[in-house]
Amino acid sequence: MRTVMICYTLSVGYFIFKIYRVCRGDIINKPGDPYQDSRPYFMITIVATMLLVIATAVVSLFCIRNFDNGLKEAIEYEKMKRDHHRAYNTNVNHSDESVSLMQSAELRGALDRFTLE
């Protein structure tokens, strides 16, 4: 994930370089301008792509921060809740929260973070 973040950072630099290349003052409106007809489309594409890369990098930062923060416990708790509803033939939407689902001492702390609905 960190390698991808480095690539995102480098790609933003590359896009800035491409904007500079397309908008250089020495080629705009001169004979032989290679970007004369396509400059607006290049700019829209480059800026949109750069904004999407930045947004993806921000979401990646949130993902990095949330690694190893309880996904395993949440999955285990949902499995135990599903097994409870199946074993006692209860309605999933209207369960009795007074029945303890957490048999394992390791997962007992998950009740603080995850509640029955």
N, CA, C and O atoms as a printed pandas DataFrame, in Angstrom:
     atom_number atom_name residue_name chain_id  residue_number  x_coord  y_coord  z_coord
0              1         N          MET        A               1    0.821   -1.184    0.000
1              2        CA          MET        A               1    0.000    0.000    0.000
2              3         C          MET        A               1    0.871    1.256    0.000
3              4         O          MET        A               1    0.548    2.256   -0.640
4              5         N          ARG        A               2    1.966    1.179    0.723
5              6        CA          ARG        A               2    2.871    2.340    0.729
6              7         C          ARG        A               2    3.497    2.560   -0.647
7              8         O          ARG        A               2    3.707    3.701   -1.057
8              9         N          THR        A               3    3.793    1.485   -1.354
9             10        CA          THR        A               3    4.334    1.604   -2.713
10            11         C          THR        A               3    3.324    2.273   -3.623
11            12         O          THR        A               3    3.691    3.113   -4.446
12            13         N          VAL        A               4    2.080    1.918   -3.489
13            14        CA          VAL        A               4    1.024    2.544   -4.293
14            15         C          VAL        A               4    0.921    4.025   -3.945
15            16         O          VAL        A               4    0.738    4.856   -4.834
16            17         N          MET        A               5    1.036    4.364   -2.662
17            18        CA          MET        A               5    0.984    5.773   -2.257
18            19         C          MET        A               5    2.146    6.570   -2.869
19            20         O          MET        A               5    1.967    7.718   -3.275
20            21         N          ILE        A               6    3.316    5.965   -2.932
21            22        CA          ILE        A               6    4.459    6.635   -3.565
22            23         C          ILE        A               6    4.178    6.848   -5.053
23            24         O          ILE        A               6    4.487    7.906   -5.601
24            25         N          CYS        A               7    3.599    5.856   -5.696
25            26        CA          CYS        A               7    3.247    5.987   -7.121
26            27         C          CYS        A               7    2.220    7.093   -7.337
27            28         O          CYS        A               7    2.304    7.837   -8.314
28            29         N          TYR        A               8    1.243    7.206   -6.422
29            30        CA          TYR        A               8    0.260    8.289   -6.531
30            31         C          TYR        A               8    0.951    9.644   -6.467
31            32         O          TYR        A               8    0.656   10.534   -7.264
32            33         N          THR        A               9    1.868    9.798   -5.521
33            34        CA          THR        A               9    2.588   11.063   -5.366
34            35         C          THR        A               9    3.393   11.383   -6.617
35            36         O          THR        A               9    3.386   12.519   -7.093
36            37         N          LEU        A              10    4.086   10.386   -7.147
37            38        CA          LEU        A              10    4.875   10.602   -8.350
38            39         C          LEU        A              10    3.989   10.909   -9.558
39            40         O          LEU        A              10    4.375   11.690  -10.427
40            41         N          SER        A              11    2.806   10.299   -9.615
41            42        CA          SER        A              11    1.933   10.556  -10.761
42            43         C          SER        A              11    1.396   11.978  -10.744
43            44         O          SER        A              11    1.196   12.567  -11.807
44            45         N          VAL        A              12    1.157   12.549   -9.563
45            46        CA          VAL        A              12    0.726   13.947   -9.499
46            47         C          VAL        A              12    1.827   14.846  -10.054
47            48         O          VAL        A              12    1.539   15.794  -10.784
48            49         N          GLY        A              13    3.072   14.564   -9.721
49            50        CA          GLY        A              13    4.195   15.316  -10.296
50            51         C          GLY        A              13    4.259   15.173  -11.802
51            52         O          GLY        A              13    4.545   16.138  -12.511
52            53         N          TYR        A              14    3.995   13.973  -12.292
53            54        CA          TYR        A              14    3.991   13.742  -13.740
54            55         C          TYR        A              14    2.882   14.539  -14.419
55            56         O          TYR        A              14    3.092   15.106  -15.491
56            57         N          PHE        A              15    1.710   14.585  -13.806
57            58        CA          PHE        A              15    0.612   15.348  -14.389
58            59         C          PHE        A              15    0.922   16.840  -14.423
59            60         O          PHE        A              15    0.580   17.523  -15.389
60            61         N          ILE        A              16    1.564   17.347  -13.383
61            62        CA          ILE        A              16    1.967   18.759  -13.386
62            63         C          ILE        A              16    2.956   19.018  -14.513
63            64         O          ILE        A              16    2.868   20.043  -15.188
64            65         N          PHE        A              17    3.902   18.098  -14.727
65            66        CA          PHE        A              17    4.845   18.227  -15.837
66            67         C          PHE        A              17    4.111   18.233  -17.182
67            68         O          PHE        A              17    4.443   19.021  -18.068
68            69         N          LYS        A              18    3.115   17.358  -17.331
69            70        CA          LYS        A              18    2.351   17.314  -18.590
70            71         C          LYS        A              18    1.570   18.610  -18.818
71            72         O          LYS        A              18    1.482   19.087  -19.950
72            73         N          ILE        A              19    1.007   19.177  -17.758
73            74        CA          ILE        A              19    0.309   20.458  -17.901
74            75         C          ILE        A              19    1.284   21.526  -18.360
75            76         O          ILE        A              19    0.963   22.330  -19.235
76            77         N          TYR        A              20    2.478   21.538  -17.773
77            78        CA          TYR        A              20    3.496   22.512  -18.195
78            79         C          TYR        A              20    3.839   22.321  -19.667
79            80         O          TYR        A              20    3.951   23.292  -20.415
80            81         N          ARG        A              21    4.007   21.063  -20.084
81            82        CA          ARG        A              21    4.381   20.793  -21.472
82            83         C          ARG        A              21    3.306   21.204  -22.468
83            84         O          ARG        A              21    3.614   21.725  -23.540
84            85         N          VAL        A              22    2.058   20.972  -22.117
85            86        CA          VAL        A              22    0.964   21.304  -23.022
86            87         C          VAL        A              22    0.729   22.818  -23.062
87            88         O          VAL        A              22    0.301   23.340  -24.092
88            89         N          CYS        A              23    0.995   23.520  -21.983
89            90        CA          CYS        A              23    0.693   24.954  -21.898
90            91         C          CYS        A              23    1.932   25.841  -21.963
91            92         O          CYS        A              23    1.889   26.978  -21.494
92            93         N          ARG        A              24    3.006   25.365  -22.516
93            94        CA          ARG        A              24    4.211   26.189  -22.642
94            95         C          ARG        A              24    3.912   27.417  -23.494
95            96         O          ARG        A              24    3.225   27.324  -24.512
96            97         N          GLY        A              25    4.425   28.551  -23.078
97            98        CA          GLY        A              25    4.185   29.800  -23.790
98            99         C          GLY        A              25    4.854   29.865  -25.154
99           100         O          GLY        A              25    4.395   30.596  -26.031
100          101         N          ASP        A              26    5.930   29.112  -25.346
101          102        CA          ASP        A              26    6.646   29.201  -26.623
102          103         C          ASP        A              26    5.982   28.400  -27.741
103          104         O          ASP        A              26    6.401   28.517  -28.893
104          105         N          ILE        A              27    4.951   27.582  -27.443
105          106        CA          ILE        A              27    4.289   26.833  -28.509
106          107         C          ILE        A              27    2.829   27.227  -28.699
107          108         O          ILE        A              27    2.236   26.918  -29.732
108          109         N          ILE        A              28    2.241   27.910  -27.709
109          110        CA          ILE        A              28    0.824   28.273  -27.815
110          111         C          ILE        A              28    0.630   29.285  -28.937
111          112         O          ILE        A              28    1.318   30.304  -29.005
112          113         N          ASN        A              29   -0.322   28.982  -29.814
113          114        CA          ASN        A              29   -0.698   29.836  -30.950
114          115         C          ASN        A              29    0.458   30.140  -31.903
115          116         O          ASN        A              29    0.469   31.179  -32.563
116          117         N          LYS        A              30    1.398   29.258  -31.967
117          118        CA          LYS        A              30    2.512   29.390  -32.913
118          119         C          LYS        A              30    2.313   28.372  -34.027
119          120         O          LYS        A              30    1.615   27.377  -33.834
120          121         N          PRO        A              31    2.914   28.606  -35.190
121          122        CA          PRO        A              31    2.829   27.592  -36.251
122          123         C          PRO        A              31    3.485   26.287  -35.788
123          124         O          PRO        A              31    4.558   26.296  -35.184
124          125         N          GLY        A              32    2.836   25.196  -36.076
125          126        CA          GLY        A              32    3.358   23.886  -35.689
126          127         C          GLY        A              32    3.014   23.495  -34.266
127          128         O          GLY        A              32    3.612   22.567  -33.723
128          129         N          ASP        A              33    2.056   24.188  -33.644
129          130        CA          ASP        A              33    1.635   23.848  -32.291
130          131         C          ASP        A              33    0.978   22.462  -32.302
131          132         O          ASP        A              33   -0.102   22.304  -32.872
132          133         N          PRO        A              34    1.616   21.446  -31.676
133          134        CA          PRO        A              34    1.060   20.090  -31.740
134          135         C          PRO        A              34   -0.222   19.909  -30.924
135          136         O          PRO        A              34   -0.958   18.947  -31.140
136          137         N          TYR        A              35   -0.491   20.811  -30.000
137          138        CA          TYR        A              35   -1.656   20.672  -29.126
138          139         C          TYR        A              35   -2.755   21.685  -29.452
139          140         O          TYR        A              35   -3.673   21.865  -28.652
140          141         N          GLN        A              36   -2.680   22.341  -30.592
141          142        CA          GLN        A              36   -3.597   23.438  -30.904
142          143         C          GLN        A              36   -5.064   23.012  -30.837
143          144         O          GLN        A              36   -5.873   23.698  -30.212
144          145         N          ASP        A              37   -5.412   21.916  -31.456
145          146        CA          ASP        A              37   -6.809   21.486  -31.482
146          147         C          ASP        A              37   -7.212   20.660  -30.256
147          148         O          ASP        A              37   -8.388   20.622  -29.892
148          149         N          SER        A              38   -6.267   20.019  -29.640
149          150        CA          SER        A              38   -6.612   19.094  -28.553
150          151         C          SER        A              38   -6.273   19.615  -27.160
151          152         O          SER        A              38   -6.498   18.909  -26.177
152          153         N          ARG        A              39   -5.742   20.826  -27.046
153          154        CA          ARG        A              39   -5.328   21.359  -25.743
154          155         C          ARG        A              39   -6.466   21.352  -24.714
155          156         O          ARG        A              39   -6.238   20.918  -23.585
156          157         N          PRO        A              40   -7.673   21.810  -25.047
157          158        CA          PRO        A              40   -8.740   21.789  -24.022
158          159         C          PRO        A              40   -9.057   20.368  -23.543
159          160         O          PRO        A              40   -9.310   20.165  -22.356
160          161         N          TYR        A              41   -9.047   19.403  -24.433
161          162        CA          TYR        A              41   -9.350   18.022  -24.057
162          163         C          TYR        A              41   -8.239   17.423  -23.196
163          164         O          TYR        A              41   -8.501   16.685  -22.246
164          165         N          PHE        A              42   -6.987   17.757  -23.546
165          166        CA          PHE        A              42   -5.864   17.302  -22.722
166          167         C          PHE        A              42   -5.977   17.877  -21.316
167          168         O          PHE        A              42   -5.791   17.160  -20.333
168          169         N          MET        A              43   -6.280   19.157  -21.219
169          170        CA          MET        A              43   -6.345   19.808  -19.911
170          171         C          MET        A              43   -7.466   19.207  -19.058
171          172         O          MET        A              43   -7.271   18.935  -17.873
172          173         N          ILE        A              44   -8.630   19.003  -19.659
173          174        CA          ILE        A              44   -9.748   18.415  -18.912
174          175         C          ILE        A              44   -9.375   17.019  -18.433
175          176         O          ILE        A              44   -9.619   16.663  -17.280
176          177         N          THR        A              45   -8.783   16.235  -19.320
177          178        CA          THR        A              45   -8.416   14.859  -18.969
178          179         C          THR        A              45   -7.334   14.828  -17.896
179          180         O          THR        A              45   -7.426   14.057  -16.941
180          181         N          ILE        A              46   -6.326   15.651  -18.046
181          182        CA          ILE        A              46   -5.220   15.662  -17.086
182          183         C          ILE        A              46   -5.703   16.125  -15.714
183          184         O          ILE        A              46   -5.369   15.507  -14.702
184          185         N          VAL        A              47   -6.477   17.196  -15.669
185          186        CA          VAL        A              47   -6.946   17.714  -14.380
186          187         C          VAL        A              47   -7.913   16.726  -13.721
187          188         O          VAL        A              47   -7.823   16.493  -12.515
188          189         N          ALA        A              48   -8.827   16.148  -14.488
189          190        CA          ALA        A              48   -9.768   15.166  -13.913
190          191         C          ALA        A              48   -9.016   13.956  -13.372
191          192         O          ALA        A              48   -9.313   13.479  -12.277
192          193         N          THR        A              49   -8.062   13.467  -14.122
193          194        CA          THR        A              49   -7.282   12.304  -13.674
194          195         C          THR        A              49   -6.488   12.639  -12.424
195          196         O          THR        A              49   -6.417   11.831  -11.499
196          197         N          MET        A              50   -5.890   13.822  -12.388
197          198        CA          MET        A              50   -5.107   14.219  -11.228
198          199         C          MET        A              50   -6.000   14.331   -9.987
199          200         O          MET        A              50   -5.599   13.913   -8.901
200          201         N          LEU        A              51   -7.189   14.885  -10.136
201          202        CA          LEU        A              51   -8.102   14.981   -8.997
202          203         C          LEU        A              51   -8.544   13.598   -8.511
203          204         O          LEU        A              51   -8.650   13.371   -7.306
204          205         N          LEU        A              52   -8.798   12.683   -9.435
205          206        CA          LEU        A              52   -9.175   11.323   -9.041
206          207         C          LEU        A              52   -8.028   10.596   -8.345
207          208         O          LEU        A              52   -8.255    9.846   -7.396
208          209         N          VAL        A              53   -6.811   10.810   -8.805
209          210        CA          VAL        A              53   -5.648   10.194   -8.154
210          211         C          VAL        A              53   -5.484   10.740   -6.738
211          212         O          VAL        A              53   -5.194    9.988   -5.808
212          213         N          ILE        A              54   -5.672   12.046   -6.577
213          214        CA          ILE        A              54   -5.568   12.643   -5.242
214          215         C          ILE        A              54   -6.662   12.095   -4.331
215          216         O          ILE        A              54   -6.397   11.785   -3.170
216          217         N          ALA        A              55   -7.886   11.972   -4.839
217          218        CA          ALA        A              55   -8.980   11.420   -4.035
218          219         C          ALA        A              55   -8.692    9.967   -3.653
219          220         O          ALA        A              55   -8.963    9.559   -2.524
220          221         N          THR        A              56   -8.148    9.191   -4.580
221          222        CA          THR        A              56   -7.795    7.803   -4.292
222          223         C          THR        A              56   -6.702    7.731   -3.233
223          224         O          THR        A              56   -6.734    6.859   -2.365
224          225         N          ALA        A              57   -5.740    8.638   -3.300
225          226        CA          ALA        A              57   -4.670    8.665   -2.300
226          227         C          ALA        A              57   -5.224    8.983   -0.917
227          228         O          ALA        A              57   -4.776    8.407    0.075
228          229         N          VAL        A              58   -6.190    9.892   -0.839
229          230        CA          VAL        A              58   -6.796   10.231    0.458
230          231         C          VAL        A              58   -7.544    9.025    1.023
231          232         O          VAL        A              58   -7.420    8.726    2.210
232          233         N          VAL        A              59   -8.313    8.331    0.194
233          234        CA          VAL        A              59   -9.027    7.134    0.649
234          235         C          VAL        A              59   -8.025    6.066    1.077
235          236         O          VAL        A              59   -8.263    5.350    2.050
236          237         N          SER        A              60   -6.913    5.951    0.365
237          238        CA          SER        A              60   -5.877    4.977    0.740
238          239         C          SER        A              60   -5.291    5.294    2.107
239          240         O          SER        A              60   -4.986    4.383    2.877
240          241         N          LEU        A              61   -5.130    6.578    2.415
241          242        CA          LEU        A              61   -4.645    6.953    3.738
242          243         C          LEU        A              61   -5.615    6.493    4.828
243          244         O          LEU        A              61   -5.193    5.983    5.866
244          245         N          PHE        A              62   -6.909    6.676    4.589
245          246        CA          PHE        A              62   -7.894    6.192    5.558
246          247         C          PHE        A              62   -7.805    4.677    5.705
247          248         O          PHE        A              62   -7.922    4.155    6.813
248          249         N          CYS        A              63   -7.600    3.973    4.605
249          250        CA          CYS        A              63   -7.484    2.517    4.662
250          251         C          CYS        A              63   -6.258    2.095    5.462
251          252         O          CYS        A              63   -6.333    1.163    6.263
252          253         N          ILE        A              64   -5.137    2.764    5.255
253          254        CA          ILE        A              64   -3.920    2.444    6.001
254          255         C          ILE        A              64   -4.153    2.658    7.492
255          256         O          ILE        A              64   -3.723    1.846    8.310
256          257         N          ARG        A              65   -4.836    3.755    7.852
257          258        CA          ARG        A              65   -5.106    4.027    9.263
258          259         C          ARG        A              65   -6.012    2.963    9.882
259          260         O          ARG        A              65   -5.908    2.694   11.078
260          261         N          ASN        A              66   -6.889    2.359    9.101
261          262        CA          ASN        A              66   -7.855    1.412    9.638
262          263         C          ASN        A              66   -7.402   -0.043    9.572
263          264         O          ASN        A              66   -8.153   -0.933    9.971
264          265         N          PHE        A              67   -6.203   -0.305    9.083
265          266        CA          PHE        A              67   -5.719   -1.680    9.065
266          267         C          PHE        A              67   -5.641   -2.208   10.497
267          268         O          PHE        A              67   -5.210   -1.503   11.410
268          269         N          ASP        A              68   -6.060   -3.448   10.674
269          270        CA          ASP        A              68   -5.961   -4.149   11.950
270          271         C          ASP        A              68   -6.746   -3.458   13.070
271          272         O          ASP        A              68   -6.274   -3.372   14.204
272          273         N          ASN        A              69   -7.937   -2.972   12.746
273          274        CA          ASN        A              69   -8.778   -2.330   13.754
274          275         C          ASN        A              69  -10.099   -3.049   13.938
275          276         O          ASN        A              69  -11.139   -2.392   13.997
276          277         N          GLY        A              70  -10.103   -4.347   14.029
277          278        CA          GLY        A              70  -11.293   -5.055   14.438
278          279         C          GLY        A              70  -12.105   -5.734   13.361
279          280         O          GLY        A              70  -13.217   -6.176   13.650
280          281         N          LEU        A              71  -11.628   -5.845   12.153
281          282        CA          LEU        A              71  -12.414   -6.509   11.123
282          283         C          LEU        A              71  -12.619   -7.985   11.462
283          284         O          LEU        A              71  -13.706   -8.527   11.264
284          285         N          LYS        A              72  -11.582   -8.623   11.968
285          286        CA          LYS        A              72  -11.701  -10.044   12.320
286          287         C          LYS        A              72  -12.753  -10.232   13.418
287          288         O          LYS        A              72  -13.570  -11.149   13.338
288          289         N          GLU        A              73  -12.739   -9.372   14.440
289          290        CA          GLU        A              73  -13.719   -9.478   15.516
290          291         C          GLU        A              73  -15.128   -9.230   14.999
291          292         O          GLU        A              73  -16.067   -9.905   15.421
292          293         N          ALA        A              74  -15.293   -8.266   14.087
293          294        CA          ALA        A              74  -16.617   -7.980   13.534
294          295         C          ALA        A              74  -17.137   -9.167   12.736
295          296         O          ALA        A              74  -18.317   -9.503   12.833
296          297         N          ILE        A              75  -16.281   -9.803   11.953
297          298        CA          ILE        A              75  -16.689  -10.969   11.166
298          299         C          ILE        A              75  -17.053  -12.124   12.094
299          300         O          ILE        A              75  -18.065  -12.792   11.882
300          301         N          GLU        A              76  -16.240  -12.365   13.118
301          302        CA          GLU        A              76  -16.517  -13.432   14.066
302          303         C          GLU        A              76  -17.831  -13.172   14.807
303          304         O          GLU        A              76  -18.617  -14.095   15.021
304          305         N          TYR        A              77  -18.062  -11.939   15.191
305          306        CA          TYR        A              77  -19.284  -11.602   15.905
306          307         C          TYR        A              77  -20.509  -11.815   15.017
307          308         O          TYR        A              77  -21.516  -12.361   15.466
308          309         N          GLU        A              78  -20.424  -11.387   13.769
309          310        CA          GLU        A              78  -21.544  -11.599   12.843
310          311         C          GLU        A              78  -21.810  -13.090   12.645
311          312         O          GLU        A              78  -22.964  -13.512   12.565
312          313         N          LYS        A              79  -20.741  -13.888   12.567
313          314        CA          LYS        A              79  -20.907  -15.340   12.411
314          315         C          LYS        A              79  -21.580  -15.933   13.646
315          316         O          LYS        A              79  -22.472  -16.772   13.523
316          317         N          MET        A              80  -21.159  -15.502   14.829
317          318        CA          MET        A              80  -21.766  -16.004   16.060
318          319         C          MET        A              80  -23.230  -15.580   16.152
319          320         O          MET        A              80  -24.075  -16.362   16.587
320          321         N          LYS        A              81  -23.532  -14.352   15.747
321          322        CA          LYS        A              81  -24.908  -13.870   15.773
322          323         C          LYS        A              81  -25.778  -14.671   14.809
323          324         O          LYS        A              81  -26.909  -15.028   15.138
324          325         N          ARG        A              82  -25.251  -14.950   13.623
325          326        CA          ARG        A              82  -25.984  -15.744   12.632
326          327         C          ARG        A              82  -26.217  -17.163   13.155
327          328         O          ARG        A              82  -27.307  -17.715   13.006
328          329         N          ASP        A              83  -25.178  -17.752   13.773
329          330        CA          ASP        A              83  -25.330  -19.095   14.341
330          331         C          ASP        A              83  -26.359  -19.103   15.470
331          332         O          ASP        A              83  -27.124  -20.058   15.605
332          333         N          HIS        A              84  -26.381  -18.064   16.264
333          334        CA          HIS        A              84  -27.350  -17.951   17.350
334          335         C          HIS        A              84  -28.771  -17.921   16.790
335          336         O          HIS        A              84  -29.649  -18.637   17.272
336          337         N          HIS        A              85  -28.992  -17.096   15.779
337          338        CA          HIS        A              85  -30.326  -16.991   15.192
338          339         C          HIS        A              85  -30.749  -18.313   14.554
339          340         O          HIS        A              85  -31.919  -18.692   14.606
340          341         N          ARG        A              86  -29.803  -18.996   13.964
341          342        CA          ARG        A              86  -30.104  -20.292   13.344
342          343         C          ARG        A              86  -30.406  -21.342   14.418
343          344         O          ARG        A              86  -31.340  -22.129   14.266
344          345         N          ALA        A              87  -29.628  -21.359   15.498
345          346        CA          ALA        A              87  -29.798  -22.375   16.542
346          347         C          ALA        A              87  -31.092  -22.190   17.321
347          348         O          ALA        A              87  -31.751  -23.169   17.672
348          349         N          TYR        A              88  -31.460  -20.944   17.594
349          350        CA          TYR        A              88  -32.647  -20.684   18.391
350          351         C          TYR        A              88  -33.850  -20.288   17.544
351          352         O          TYR        A              88  -34.907  -19.942   18.072
352          353         N          ASN        A              89  -33.681  -20.343   16.229
353          354        CA          ASN        A              89  -34.750  -20.059   15.288
354          355         C          ASN        A              89  -35.420  -18.726   15.602
355          356         O          ASN        A              89  -36.646  -18.621   15.646
356          357         N          THR        A              90  -34.592  -17.717   15.817
357          358        CA          THR        A              90  -35.120  -16.383   16.111
358          359         C          THR        A              90  -35.094  -15.542   14.851
359          360         O          THR        A              90  -34.364  -15.823   13.901
360          361         N          ASN        A              91  -35.899  -14.517   14.871
361          362        CA          ASN        A              91  -35.929  -13.582   13.761
362          363         C          ASN        A              91  -34.672  -12.717   13.835
363          364         O          ASN        A              91  -34.354  -12.177   14.894
364          365         N          VAL        A              92  -33.971  -12.587   12.741
365          366        CA          VAL        A              92  -32.715  -11.835   12.714
366          367         C          VAL        A              92  -32.946  -10.374   13.081
367          368         O          VAL        A              92  -32.078   -9.757   13.699
368          369         N          ASN        A              93  -34.063   -9.820   12.727
369          370        CA          ASN        A              93  -34.325   -8.403   12.981
370          371         C          ASN        A              93  -34.819   -8.139   14.404
371          372         O          ASN        A              93  -34.733   -7.003   14.871
372          373         N          HIS        A              94  -35.333   -9.152   15.108
373          374        CA          HIS        A              94  -35.888   -8.954   16.440
374          375         C          HIS        A              94  -35.306   -9.994   17.390
375          376         O          HIS        A              94  -36.003  -10.926   17.791
376          377         N          SER        A              95  -34.054   -9.843   17.745
377          378        CA          SER        A              95  -33.419  -10.835   18.609
378          379         C          SER        A              95  -33.484  -10.395   20.066
379          380         O          SER        A              95  -33.671   -9.217   20.372
380          381         N          ASP        A              96  -33.327  -11.352   20.940
381          382        CA          ASP        A              96  -33.310  -11.101   22.373
382          383         C          ASP        A              96  -31.862  -10.862   22.780
383          384         O          ASP        A              96  -31.051  -11.788   22.762
384          385         N          GLU        A              97  -31.530   -9.612   23.151
385          386        CA          GLU        A              97  -30.146   -9.284   23.465
386          387         C          GLU        A              97  -29.724   -9.779   24.844
387          388         O          GLU        A              97  -28.550   -9.673   25.198
388          389         N          SER        A              98  -30.647  -10.310   25.622
389          390        CA          SER        A              98  -30.276  -10.797   26.944
390          391         C          SER        A              98  -29.537  -12.133   26.855
391          392         O          SER        A              98  -28.883  -12.529   27.820
392          393         N          VAL        A              99  -29.623  -12.834   25.732
393          394        CA          VAL        A              99  -28.924  -14.101   25.554
394          395         C          VAL        A              99  -27.495  -13.785   25.134
395          396         O          VAL        A              99  -27.280  -13.079   24.149
396          397         N          SER        A             100  -26.528  -14.296   25.864
397          398        CA          SER        A             100  -25.132  -14.027   25.567
398          399         C          SER        A             100  -24.672  -14.853   24.376
399          400         O          SER        A             100  -24.825  -16.074   24.355
400          401         N          LEU        A             101  -24.106  -14.171   23.384
401          402        CA          LEU        A             101  -23.586  -14.856   22.215
402          403         C          LEU        A             101  -22.088  -15.099   22.313
403          404         O          LEU        A             101  -21.545  -15.940   21.596
404          405         N          MET        A             102  -21.426  -14.377   23.184
405          406        CA          MET        A             102  -19.977  -14.419   23.227
406          407         C          MET        A             102  -19.518  -15.494   24.208
407          408         O          MET        A             102  -19.534  -15.281   25.420
408          409         N          GLN        A             103  -19.114  -16.630   23.691
409          410        CA          GLN        A             103  -18.663  -17.727   24.524
410          411         C          GLN        A             103  -17.155  -17.659   24.759
411          412         O          GLN        A             103  -16.658  -18.157   25.769
412          413         N          SER        A             104  -16.444  -17.055   23.844
413          414        CA          SER        A             104  -14.994  -17.025   23.917
414          415         C          SER        A             104  -14.528  -15.799   24.699
415          416         O          SER        A             104  -15.005  -14.689   24.459
416          417         N          ALA        A             105  -13.595  -15.998   25.633
417          418        CA          ALA        A             105  -13.072  -14.880   26.414
418          419         C          ALA        A             105  -12.301  -13.914   25.526
419          420         O          ALA        A             105  -12.240  -12.718   25.810
420          421         N          GLU        A             106  -11.722  -14.425   24.464
421          422        CA          GLU        A             106  -10.942  -13.585   23.548
422          423         C          GLU        A             106  -11.825  -12.563   22.844
423          424         O          GLU        A             106  -11.390  -11.437   22.607
424          425         N          LEU        A             107  -13.057  -12.935   22.506
425          426        CA          LEU        A             107  -13.953  -12.062   21.753
426          427         C          LEU        A             107  -14.950  -11.318   22.635
427          428         O          LEU        A             107  -15.825  -10.623   22.119
428          429         N          ARG        A             108  -14.836  -11.449   23.942
429          430        CA          ARG        A             108  -15.789  -10.811   24.845
430          431         C          ARG        A             108  -15.755   -9.284   24.717
431          432         O          ARG        A             108  -16.789   -8.638   24.885
432          433         N          GLY        A             109  -14.620   -8.707   24.430
433          434        CA          GLY        A             109  -14.498   -7.257   24.265
434          435         C          GLY        A             109  -15.210   -6.736   23.037
435          436         O          GLY        A             109  -15.456   -5.534   22.931
436          437         N          ALA        A             110  -15.549   -7.616   22.101
437          438        CA          ALA        A             110  -16.230   -7.181   20.883
438          439         C          ALA        A             110  -17.632   -6.674   21.174
439          440         O          ALA        A             110  -18.174   -5.895   20.390
440          441         N          LEU        A             111  -18.237   -7.100   22.290
441          442        CA          LEU        A             111  -19.580   -6.621   22.626
442          443         C          LEU        A             111  -19.597   -5.118   22.844
443          444         O          LEU        A             111  -20.617   -4.469   22.609
444          445         N          ASP        A             112  -18.489   -4.563   23.287
445          446        CA          ASP        A             112  -18.433   -3.125   23.485
446          447         C          ASP        A             112  -18.542   -2.366   22.179
447          448         O          ASP        A             112  -19.116   -1.278   22.136
448          449         N          ARG        A             113  -17.988   -2.938   21.102
449          450        CA          ARG        A             113  -17.957   -2.251   19.819
450          451         C          ARG        A             113  -19.082   -2.652   18.895
451          452         O          ARG        A             113  -19.487   -1.852   18.051
452          453         N          PHE        A             114  -19.604   -3.860   19.022
453          454        CA          PHE        A             114  -20.613   -4.357   18.101
454          455         C          PHE        A             114  -21.829   -4.790   18.893
455          456         O          PHE        A             114  -21.715   -5.600   19.813
456          457         N          THR        A             115  -22.982   -4.262   18.550
457          458        CA          THR        A             115  -24.204   -4.623   19.264
458          459         C          THR        A             115  -25.167   -5.310   18.340
459          460         O          THR        A             115  -25.089   -5.164   17.120
460          461         N          LEU        A             116  -26.079   -6.063   18.923
461          462        CA          LEU        A             116  -27.104   -6.710   18.112
462          463         C          LEU        A             116  -28.089   -5.667   17.610
463          464         O          LEU        A             116  -28.385   -4.687   18.295
464          465         N          GLU        A             117  -28.578   -5.889   16.436
465          466        CA          GLU        A             117  -29.550   -4.954   15.857
466          467         C          GLU        A             117  -30.934   -5.501   16.023
467          468         O          GLU        A             117  -31.903   -4.868   15.604
